[in-house]
Amino acid sequence: MHLGVSIPPKIAPAKFIGDVKRNSSHYVNHVIKPDFEFYWQDEYGALSFGEKNLSAVVRYIHNQKQHHADGTLIPAMERMDEL
């Protein structure tokens, strides 16, 4: 899943992502599908970009499913380095 967000400088990205994962998991598991056990992987990736790239990033996110289906991924937006 890709998200395009603006996080205020006073909020740590790890805190923001943890809140998104926790709240969305709770919503899926308690509201949408109580009989399903949804959870996120432990890892995440974060990229920063400038305003001049915003429309391209939003377009990429909007077409994420098709990029994965067609194999037309942009490596810099998909890269996950092993720790």
Residue pairs with C-beta under 8 A, 6 or more apart in sequence:
1 64
2 60
2 61
2 64
2 77
3 20
3 61
4 54
4 57
4 58
4 61
5 16
7 13
7 16
13 46
17 44
17 46
21 40
21 44
24 40
25 38
25 39
25 40
28 36
28 38
29 36
29 37
29 38
43 80
45 79
45 80
47 76
47 77
49 57
57 77
60 67
60 74
60 77
66 72
67 73
67 74
